[in-house]
């Protein structure tokens, strides 16, 4: 009985330690679709925000909606 309890505790500790490492696939490309990946390779990174005349970030709508991203 004690041996089963120790084995269970050991397996539980191993499983808990296994969850404390960095993930294999980082989440920075989580929302990247195949079309976004193609556009990034073809035209460069997508500009989502640009500073206004006061230096505050605002959405870069004209840049995102234009035909050529550069």
C-alpha positions as CSV (number, residue, x, y, z in Angstrom):
1,X,0.0,0.0,0.0
2,X,2.8,2.4,0.9
3,X,4.6,1.6,-2.3
4,X,1.6,2.5,-4.4
5,X,1.2,5.7,-2.5
6,X,4.8,6.7,-3.0
7,X,4.7,5.8,-6.7
8,X,1.5,7.9,-7.1
9,X,3.2,10.8,-5.3
10,X,6.3,10.5,-7.4
11,X,4.2,10.5,-10.7
12,X,2.2,13.5,-9.5
13,X,5.4,15.4,-8.7
14,X,6.8,14.6,-12.1
15,X,3.7,15.7,-13.9
16,X,3.6,19.0,-11.9
17,X,7.2,19.7,-12.8
18,X,6.6,19.0,-16.4
19,X,4.1,21.8,-16.7
20,X,6.6,24.5,-15.6
21,X,8.6,24.7,-18.8
22,X,8.3,27.0,-21.8
23,X,5.8,25.9,-24.5
24,X,7.1,24.3,-27.7
25,X,5.1,26.7,-29.9
26,X,5.0,30.3,-28.6
27,X,1.8,32.1,-28.7
28,X,3.1,35.1,-30.7
29,X,1.9,33.6,-34.0
30,X,-1.4,32.4,-32.5
31,X,-3.7,34.7,-34.6
32,X,-1.6,34.4,-37.8
33,X,-3.6,32.8,-40.6
34,X,-2.2,31.5,-43.8
35,X,-3.1,34.7,-45.6
36,X,-1.4,36.8,-42.9
37,X,1.7,34.7,-43.2
38,X,1.8,35.1,-47.0
39,X,1.3,38.9,-46.7
40,X,4.1,39.1,-44.1
41,X,6.5,37.1,-46.3
42,X,5.5,39.1,-49.4
43,X,5.1,42.7,-48.1
44,X,6.8,42.7,-44.7
45,X,5.3,43.1,-41.2
46,X,1.8,44.6,-41.0
47,X,1.7,48.0,-39.5
48,X,-1.2,48.1,-37.1
49,X,-0.6,51.4,-35.2
50,X,1.2,54.6,-35.9
51,X,1.7,57.7,-33.7
52,X,-0.4,60.7,-34.3
53,X,0.9,64.3,-34.2
54,X,0.9,64.2,-30.4
55,X,2.8,60.9,-30.2
56,X,-0.2,58.8,-29.1
57,X,-0.7,55.5,-30.9
58,X,-3.7,55.3,-33.3
59,X,-4.8,52.6,-35.7
60,X,-3.1,52.7,-39.1
61,X,-6.2,52.4,-41.1
62,X,-5.0,54.0,-44.3
63,X,-1.9,51.8,-44.3
64,X,-3.8,48.6,-43.7
65,X,-6.5,49.4,-46.3
66,X,-4.2,50.5,-49.1
67,X,-3.2,48.2,-51.9
68,X,0.5,48.3,-51.2
69,X,1.6,48.0,-47.7
70,X,4.9,49.8,-48.1
